[in-house]
Each structure stands twice: as structure tokens, then as C-alpha cells.
């Protein structure tokens, strides 16, 4: 195919690169961020777990102030990095279209319109000073090599954007460069903020995707920018199944899942569900509740009904109950019904802070499409029930109706 022509380059603005900070980048890069300052949230009630020092803690009584909270419009810069050892075959506009507006639409639906992610792609190639093969790009990247890549990328990008104008920054590498490994896409955090243009940069999203990219990959990485954890299980020997904790449910488990809608717990954490949509089940014995499907749109002039039931089970633990159906981001869901899962605020990202309870442990579903068929049919249907073996909390589906409402009985010992 013919190589695309690059747009005419505008005059370079004054370079605003703080060289001393950039040369010290190696010392401040980390794959995790220390617990940030607390920012008060509206009272979450007795079922709101306390945020702990665990990386991306599922606690939501306070907000980690070092992360932007997606309850308003946020601006994202997207820059496209080329290398001297490769002539780009794709146009930056094509690569931007790989990710937007699809990523913005995902968050608009998930947040019930409460959050808008506005993308600002720089539609030109930004040249890196070294060959792509010299950076050692790979999934488990050496700190020194990664630091050099980020140092060069920030210096190159600083000629084209004012970092102070953006809440999120995506650094997109030329997918055809020989040293680019698509498995290396991730968010890189800093132990101490990097200051550029007088702005404190706490994290950058490094994108090394193929063209076209993996499904929902940018939405997954953006979830980390909003303090959401990885929900997949990473085998210690690199072998085995990665999706045993949550299967298809929530894109923080797998971006390829059939039901990528964020869990109701995550929507509560991010501020997309409020006290009128979350019911804390405190009473002992049996209680009956009506649930609206989590991904169903909230109709104008309504509260949207109850979307999440929560049973506090310990100092750092809770049981969550929600209804899932074929709406919005869950349009391709394998099975509909009432999903039950455990939440632990003291378990770090990647360690299983959320674990789905299987309503049908002896069966599988959608084996040709699901990322983990044993959990694809985890939701309970009408007349079905389960009891959490760890806490004795029981959940039974009493009924449903044509409007997608589910009636659930919760029994708390």
C-alpha cells in the first residue's frame, strides 16, 4: 500500500523541557503508585469498604486524590510516536480512529452519561530519537529501558502539547515498527510526579497496539487511570487461564469479555452510582429487593432504580449482587440473570480483589466465544439460589418481568 503523506508541520513552539527532571526519570518510575491523598466522597454508608494501601484498592469510602475522578468531562491527549528504523504505514488519523470515539462511547454508556472522555489526537507523527529496537519494548519491561523510552517520548511530545491542558496522556507507538511489542501496552505510574510545563504528571498510558488494536484495550487501560485494578489472574509460570477470577464480567478482567460493563461496585467507586441506586443490606434474616439491569440506560426523570445490592461481610470484605442483561456495553452477554461476587478492599490489583461466585458450577456456556466458559453462565436465573460458603449469605432469584426488573431475596445469617 502507498505510504500516507504526512500533514504539513506547523512551526515549532518553544521547547519547554525540564532536562534535569527528565534525566532523573529512572529513579521515579514504578509499576504501582503509593497510596495517594484521601479526597472525601459523599457518605457511602455502612457497606462502603475502607480504602486501604493495596494498589488500586477496592475501598470506596474516600477517593485517591492522585487519580482523576471521572464524574465530569476529562481531556485526553493522544500522540503518535515514530522511530528512525521504520517508516509508518498508517496515518495518525487512522490510529486515532481505532480508539475514538469507541472508547468515549464505552464510558458514556457505562457512566449513564455522567462522564465524557474528550480525545485530542495530535494528527502527525512525533519522531523518537532512537530506533524502536533499542528500547527493549516488551510486557515485563526493564526499568532502565522503559525510563529511557519515556524520557525520549515526553521530550518529543513536549514540542507539540502543553501537558497542563490534559487529564490523560496516551503515547501511541507506530504499530509497524520492528521493536514494538503489542503485549507491552500498559499504564506507567510514578512514585513521585514528573513535572513538565509546570504540571505534575503522575502516569502515562503507553500504547503499543497493532492496527486494528485489541478490543476495548484502551478502555481497560483508561480504567487504571481512574484507579481501577486488574481483575484477571496472572499465572505465576505464565501458563494456565488468566480469567478465573471474573471471566467475561467487567473489562478490567478481560477486554475481550462478552460482558465488559464495569461491575456495579466499580460504578459506585467511580461515582456513577449513588446512594439511591445502591442498597446496603444490613438486616439479618431474609429481605426482598428489586434490581434493575446494571447496563440498562437510566431514563430521564428517573433514578434508574436499584442497580447494586451490597452485604458487608467483614472489615475489608463485601458481597455484591447485580442484574446483568443484554444492554449497552453488555449487548453480547452470554447469559442474563443475577450475578454475585465477592469484593475485598485489602487485595491488590491482580490478586483477585473481586471474585465472581458461580451460580452453575457444574456447567459452562458460550465455549466458542467466552474468555472463560465456566463463569459465562455464572448469573442466577428465576428460582435459582446460591450460598456463599465463606459467609453463609444466600441469594435467591424470586422472579423477573418483561421490563428487565429482577426480584431477589437475600438471606443474611
C-alpha positions as CSV (number, residue, x, y, z in Angstrom):
1,X,0.0,0.0,0.0
2,X,1.3,3.5,-0.6
3,X,2.7,5.3,2.4
4,X,0.4,8.1,3.7
5,X,1.6,11.6,3.3
6,X,2.3,13.5,6.5
7,X,0.4,16.8,7.1
8,X,2.4,20.0,6.9
9,X,4.3,20.6,10.1
10,X,3.4,23.7,11.9
11,X,6.1,26.0,13.4
12,X,7.6,24.5,16.5
13,X,6.5,26.2,19.7
14,X,9.2,27.0,22.3
15,X,10.6,23.8,23.8
16,X,9.6,23.6,27.5
17,X,11.6,20.5,28.5
18,X,12.9,20.4,32.1
19,X,16.0,18.4,31.3
20,X,17.0,17.8,34.9
21,X,13.7,16.2,35.8
22,X,13.8,14.0,32.6
23,X,17.2,12.7,33.3
24,X,16.1,11.6,36.7
25,X,13.2,9.7,35.3
26,X,14.7,6.2,36.0
27,X,14.6,6.9,39.7
28,X,10.9,7.7,39.9
29,X,9.2,5.1,37.6
30,X,7.2,2.4,39.3
31,X,4.5,0.0,38.1
32,X,2.4,0.9,41.2
33,X,1.7,4.1,42.9
34,X,1.9,4.6,46.7
35,X,-1.4,5.3,48.4
36,X,-2.4,8.9,47.5
37,X,-4.1,11.6,49.5
38,X,-7.7,10.9,50.5
39,X,-10.4,13.0,48.9
40,X,-13.8,12.9,50.7
41,X,-16.8,11.3,49.0
42,X,-20.4,11.5,49.9
43,X,-21.1,9.1,52.7
44,X,-21.2,5.6,51.3
45,X,-23.0,4.1,54.3
46,X,-22.0,1.1,56.3
47,X,-21.4,-1.1,53.3
48,X,-18.7,1.2,51.8
49,X,-15.4,-0.6,52.4
50,X,-12.5,1.5,53.6
51,X,-9.8,2.2,51.1
52,X,-6.5,0.5,52.1
53,X,-2.9,0.8,51.0
54,X,-3.4,-2.1,48.5
55,X,-2.6,-0.9,44.9
56,X,-5.9,0.1,43.3
57,X,-7.8,-0.7,46.5
58,X,-11.5,-1.5,46.0
59,X,-12.3,0.6,49.1
60,X,-14.5,3.5,48.2
61,X,-15.2,5.4,51.4
62,X,-12.6,8.0,50.1
63,X,-11.2,8.8,46.7
64,X,-7.5,8.5,46.0
65,X,-6.8,12.2,45.1
66,X,-3.8,11.3,42.9
67,X,-6.2,9.9,40.3
68,X,-8.6,12.0,38.2
69,X,-12.2,11.0,39.1
70,X,-14.4,10.5,36.0
71,X,-17.5,12.4,37.1
72,X,-17.1,15.2,34.7
73,X,-15.6,15.8,31.2
74,X,-11.9,14.9,31.1
75,X,-9.5,15.7,28.3
76,X,-7.1,13.2,26.8
77,X,-4.1,13.9,24.6
78,X,-3.1,11.2,22.1
79,X,0.3,11.4,20.5
80,X,1.8,9.1,17.8
81,X,5.4,8.2,18.1
82,X,7.5,7.1,15.1
83,X,11.0,5.7,15.0
84,X,14.0,6.2,12.7
85,X,14.1,2.4,11.9
86,X,10.6,2.3,10.4
87,X,8.5,4.4,8.0
88,X,4.9,4.4,9.4
89,X,2.4,2.7,7.2
90,X,-0.6,4.0,9.0
91,X,-1.8,7.6,9.2
92,X,-2.2,9.0,12.8
93,X,-5.8,9.8,11.9
94,X,-6.4,6.1,11.2
95,X,-4.8,5.1,14.5
96,X,-6.9,7.7,16.4
97,X,-10.0,6.2,14.8
98,X,-9.0,2.8,16.2
99,X,-9.7,4.1,19.7
100,X,-12.0,7.0,19.4
101,X,-14.9,7.6,19.5
102,X,-15.4,3.9,20.6
103,X,-13.6,4.4,23.9
104,X,-15.6,7.6,24.7
105,X,-18.8,5.8,23.9
106,X,-18.0,2.9,26.2
107,X,-17.6,5.3,29.1
108,X,-20.6,7.4,28.3
109,X,-22.8,4.3,28.3
110,X,-21.1,2.9,31.5
111,X,-21.5,6.1,33.4
112,X,-25.1,6.7,32.3
113,X,-23.9,9.9,30.6
114,X,-22.2,11.3,33.8
115,X,-18.7,11.2,32.3
116,X,-17.3,12.3,28.9
117,X,-13.8,11.4,27.8
118,X,-12.8,14.0,25.2
119,X,-9.9,12.9,22.9
120,X,-7.4,15.4,21.4
121,X,-5.2,13.5,19.0
122,X,-2.1,15.2,17.5
123,X,-2.6,14.2,13.9
124,X,1.1,13.9,13.0
125,X,4.0,11.6,13.7
126,X,6.2,12.7,16.6
127,X,9.7,11.5,16.0
128,X,11.6,9.5,18.6
129,X,15.4,9.9,18.6
130,X,16.4,6.2,18.7
131,X,15.4,3.0,16.8
132,X,12.4,1.1,18.2
133,X,14.5,-2.0,18.7
134,X,16.8,-0.1,21.1
135,X,14.2,0.3,23.8
136,X,13.6,-3.4,24.6
137,X,9.8,-3.0,24.5
138,X,8.1,-6.0,26.0
139,X,5.4,-6.9,28.6
140,X,7.7,-7.1,31.6
141,X,9.9,-4.2,30.7
142,X,13.2,-3.4,32.4
143,X,13.0,-0.2,34.4
144,X,16.1,1.4,32.7
145,X,14.8,0.7,29.2
146,X,11.3,1.9,30.0
147,X,12.7,5.1,31.6
148,X,14.7,5.9,28.5
149,X,11.7,5.4,26.3
150,X,9.5,7.6,28.5
151,X,12.2,10.2,28.7
152,X,12.5,10.4,25.0
153,X,8.8,10.3,24.4
154,X,8.0,13.1,26.9
155,X,10.7,15.3,25.4
156,X,9.4,14.7,21.9
157,X,5.8,15.2,22.9
158,X,6.6,18.4,24.8
159,X,7.2,20.1,21.5
160,X,3.6,19.6,20.5
161,X,1.3,19.7,23.5
162,X,1.0,21.6,26.8
163,X,0.7,18.8,29.3
164,X,-1.1,21.1,31.7
165,X,-4.2,21.0,29.5
166,X,-4.8,17.3,29.7
167,X,-6.1,14.9,32.4
168,X,-4.9,11.8,30.5
169,X,-2.0,11.3,28.0
170,X,-1.8,8.4,25.6
171,X,1.6,7.7,23.9
172,X,0.8,5.6,20.8
173,X,3.8,3.9,19.2
174,X,4.0,3.1,15.4
175,X,2.4,-0.4,15.3
176,X,4.6,-1.4,12.3
177,X,8.0,-0.5,14.0
178,X,10.0,-3.7,14.4
179,X,10.7,-3.2,18.1
180,X,7.1,-2.6,19.1
181,X,5.5,-5.4,21.1
182,X,1.7,-5.2,21.3
183,X,1.7,-7.1,24.6
184,X,3.5,-4.2,26.3
185,X,0.6,-1.7,26.4
186,X,0.1,-0.5,30.0
187,X,-0.2,2.4,32.3
188,X,3.1,3.5,33.9
189,X,2.8,5.3,37.2
190,X,5.4,7.4,39.0
191,X,6.3,7.2,42.7
192,X,6.9,10.9,42.5
193,X,5.1,13.1,39.9
194,X,7.1,14.1,36.9
195,X,6.9,17.9,36.3
196,X,6.6,19.1,32.8
197,X,5.3,22.6,31.8
198,X,4.8,23.2,35.5
199,X,2.4,20.3,35.5
200,X,2.7,17.2,37.7
201,X,2.4,14.1,35.6
202,X,1.5,11.1,37.7
203,X,1.0,8.5,35.0
204,X,1.2,7.9,31.2
205,X,-0.6,5.4,29.1
206,X,1.9,3.7,26.8
207,X,0.1,2.1,23.8
208,X,1.8,-0.5,21.6
209,X,-1.2,-1.9,19.9
210,X,-1.5,-3.5,16.4
211,X,-3.7,-1.8,13.8
212,X,-6.5,-2.5,14.4
213,X,-6.0,-2.9,18.1
214,X,-7.3,-5.4,20.6
215,X,-10.9,-5.0,21.6
216,X,-11.6,-2.4,24.4
217,X,-7.9,-2.3,25.2
218,X,-7.8,1.5,25.6
219,X,-10.9,1.4,27.8
220,X,-9.2,-1.2,30.0
221,X,-6.0,0.9,30.4
222,X,-8.0,4.1,31.0
223,X,-9.7,2.2,33.8
224,X,-6.3,2.1,35.6
225,X,-6.1,5.9,35.1
226,X,-9.2,6.0,37.2
227,X,-7.8,3.7,40.0
228,X,-9.5,0.5,38.9
229,X,-7.5,-2.7,39.4
230,X,-6.7,-5.6,37.1
231,X,-9.2,-8.3,37.8
232,X,-7.6,-11.1,35.9
233,X,-5.4,-13.8,37.4
234,X,-1.9,-13.9,36.1
235,X,-0.4,-17.5,36.3
236,X,3.0,-17.4,38.1
237,X,4.6,-19.7,35.5
238,X,3.0,-17.9,32.5
239,X,0.8,-20.9,31.8
240,X,-2.8,-21.6,32.7
241,X,-6.0,-19.5,32.5
242,X,-5.9,-15.7,33.1
243,X,-9.7,-15.3,33.6
244,X,-10.6,-17.5,36.6
245,X,-11.5,-14.6,38.9
246,X,-14.2,-12.8,36.9
247,X,-14.4,-14.4,33.5
248,X,-16.2,-12.2,31.0
249,X,-17.6,-9.9,33.6
250,X,-16.1,-6.3,33.7
251,X,-13.4,-5.3,31.2
252,X,-10.9,-4.9,34.0
253,X,-10.8,-8.7,33.9
254,X,-10.6,-9.2,30.1
255,X,-11.1,-6.6,27.4
256,X,-12.3,-9.4,25.2
257,X,-15.2,-10.4,27.6
258,X,-18.7,-10.8,26.4
259,X,-20.0,-8.6,29.2
260,X,-17.4,-5.8,29.6
261,X,-19.7,-3.4,31.5
262,X,-17.9,-2.4,34.7
263,X,-19.2,-4.1,37.9
264,X,-21.7,-2.1,39.9
265,X,-19.0,-1.9,42.6
266,X,-16.7,0.0,40.2
267,X,-19.6,2.3,39.1
268,X,-20.1,3.1,42.8
269,X,-16.4,3.7,43.3
270,X,-16.2,6.0,40.3
271,X,-19.3,8.0,41.2
272,X,-21.6,6.7,38.5
273,X,-23.9,5.0,41.1
274,X,-25.1,7.0,44.1
275,X,-26.9,6.1,47.3
276,X,-30.3,6.0,45.6
277,X,-29.0,3.2,43.3
278,X,-27.1,1.2,45.9
279,X,-28.9,-0.7,48.7
280,X,-26.9,-1.8,51.7
281,X,-28.4,-5.0,53.1
282,X,-27.9,-4.8,56.9
283,X,-30.8,-6.7,58.3
284,X,-30.4,-10.3,59.4
285,X,-32.7,-12.9,58.0
286,X,-34.4,-12.6,54.7
287,X,-35.1,-9.4,52.7
288,X,-36.6,-9.0,49.3
289,X,-35.3,-6.4,46.8
290,X,-35.9,-5.3,43.2
291,X,-32.9,-4.8,40.8
292,X,-32.7,-3.0,37.5
293,X,-30.2,-4.4,35.0
294,X,-26.9,-2.7,35.6
295,X,-26.2,-1.7,32.0
296,X,-29.7,-0.6,31.2
297,X,-29.9,3.2,30.5
298,X,-31.3,5.5,33.1
299,X,-34.4,7.1,31.7
300,X,-34.8,10.9,32.0
301,X,-36.6,11.9,35.1
302,X,-35.9,8.6,37.0
303,X,-33.3,7.4,39.5
304,X,-32.7,4.3,37.4
305,X,-33.8,2.1,40.3
306,X,-31.6,-0.1,42.5
307,X,-28.6,-1.3,40.5
308,X,-26.4,-2.8,43.3
309,X,-27.1,-4.7,46.5
310,X,-24.2,-4.9,49.0
311,X,-23.8,-7.1,52.1
312,X,-20.9,-6.2,54.3
313,X,-19.2,-9.4,55.3
314,X,-16.1,-8.2,57.2
315,X,-13.7,-5.3,57.8
316,X,-12.4,-5.4,54.2
317,X,-15.0,-7.7,52.5
318,X,-18.4,-7.4,51.0
319,X,-20.8,-9.5,48.8
320,X,-22.2,-7.6,45.8
321,X,-25.4,-8.6,43.8
322,X,-26.4,-7.1,40.5
323,X,-28.5,-7.9,37.5
324,X,-26.9,-8.3,34.1
325,X,-28.7,-8.3,30.7
326,X,-28.2,-7.5,27.0
327,X,-28.0,-3.7,27.2
328,X,-25.3,-1.2,26.1
329,X,-21.8,-2.5,26.7
330,X,-23.3,-5.9,27.7
331,X,-25.1,-6.3,24.4
332,X,-23.2,-9.6,23.7
333,X,-23.6,-11.0,27.2
334,X,-23.7,-14.8,27.2
335,X,-26.3,-15.3,29.9
336,X,-28.6,-12.9,31.7
337,X,-29.5,-13.0,35.3
338,X,-28.4,-12.1,38.8
339,X,-24.6,-12.0,39.3
340,X,-23.0,-12.4,42.7
341,X,-19.4,-11.6,43.6
342,X,-17.0,-11.0,46.5
343,X,-15.1,-7.7,47.0
344,X,-12.0,-7.3,49.1
345,X,-10.5,-3.9,49.6
346,X,-7.3,-5.3,51.1
347,X,-6.3,-7.3,48.0
348,X,-4.1,-5.5,45.4
349,X,-4.6,-5.3,41.7
350,X,-4.0,-8.7,40.0
351,X,-4.5,-10.6,43.3
352,X,-8.3,-11.2,42.9
353,X,-9.9,-8.2,44.7
354,X,-13.2,-9.2,43.0
355,X,-14.2,-12.8,42.5
356,X,-17.4,-14.0,40.8
357,X,-19.4,-16.7,42.5
358,X,-20.5,-19.3,40.0
359,X,-24.3,-19.9,40.1
360,X,-23.8,-23.0,37.9
361,X,-20.5,-24.6,39.0
362,X,-21.1,-27.8,37.1
363,X,-21.8,-26.3,33.7
364,X,-20.2,-24.0,31.1
365,X,-21.6,-21.7,28.4
366,X,-20.6,-20.0,25.2
367,X,-17.5,-22.1,25.0
368,X,-16.7,-20.8,21.4
369,X,-16.9,-17.1,22.4
370,X,-16.3,-16.7,26.2
371,X,-12.9,-16.0,27.6
372,X,-13.7,-18.4,30.5
373,X,-16.8,-20.6,29.8
374,X,-17.0,-21.9,33.4
375,X,-18.1,-18.4,34.5
376,X,-20.0,-17.4,31.4
377,X,-23.2,-18.9,33.0
378,X,-22.5,-17.6,36.5
379,X,-25.7,-15.5,36.9
380,X,-28.7,-17.0,38.6
381,X,-32.0,-17.4,36.9
382,X,-35.5,-17.4,38.3
383,X,-35.9,-20.0,41.0
384,X,-32.2,-20.4,41.5
385,X,-30.1,-19.6,44.5
386,X,-26.6,-19.9,45.9
387,X,-25.0,-19.5,49.3
388,X,-21.5,-18.0,49.7
389,X,-19.6,-20.8,51.5
390,X,-17.3,-18.2,53.2
391,X,-20.0,-16.1,54.8
392,X,-23.3,-18.0,54.7
393,X,-25.0,-15.2,52.8
394,X,-27.7,-16.6,50.5
395,X,-29.0,-15.1,47.3
396,X,-32.2,-16.3,45.5
397,X,-33.9,-15.0,42.4
398,X,-37.6,-14.9,43.0
399,X,-38.7,-13.5,39.7
400,X,-38.3,-11.2,36.8
401,X,-40.6,-9.2,34.4
402,X,-40.8,-8.1,30.8
403,X,-39.2,-4.8,31.7
404,X,-36.0,-6.4,32.9
405,X,-36.5,-6.0,36.6
406,X,-35.3,-8.8,38.9
407,X,-36.7,-9.7,42.3
408,X,-34.1,-11.1,44.7
409,X,-34.2,-12.5,48.2
410,X,-31.1,-12.0,50.2
411,X,-30.6,-14.1,53.4
412,X,-28.1,-12.8,55.9
413,X,-27.2,-15.1,58.8
